[in-house]
Amino acid sequence: MQNETVTNIFWGLFFIWLGMISVLQGSVEGALDDQFFALGTGVMLLILNLVRSFLRLRIGVITLGLGVIVTFFYAPIVFFRIPPPSFLPLMLVILGIALIIGALKTRTYL
């Protein structure tokens, strides 16, 4: 099985997860504030990399890092209703920039 296939399967699972939580919460916005959505998403990202490892595929550093952050940091913040840290938006911007730079560096141009 190819890495792209595994990734696409987990994207499908993610959207199914988001849809199920949204139905239960009444809206996508309500689901995004839900502790079960945060915890489930983080665990799903960790399982994605576990499956990649089991299939001897390259582990995604970004998805592994996001899985750890969401599971062990964000989910408890949401679960215990602690206000998120003020540096969170900046951290998200830096993460987005890192993803773009990483994608451009690994892309082969014709």
LINDA-V996426 format. One record per pair of residues at least 12 apart in sequence whose ideal C-beta (glycine too) atoms are under 6 Angstrom apart, sorted by the first residue. I is the first residue (numbers start at 1). J is the second residue. If there is no record, write none. Layout:
I|J / I|J
This chain:
1|55 / 3|57 / 6|51 / 10|48 / 17|40 / 21|34 / 21|37 / 35|78 / 35|79 / 38|70 / 38|74 / 38|75 / 38|78 / 39|75 / 41|70 / 42|67 / 42|70 / 42|71 / 42|75 / 43|71 / 45|63 / 45|66 / 45|67 / 46|67 / 48|63 / 49|64
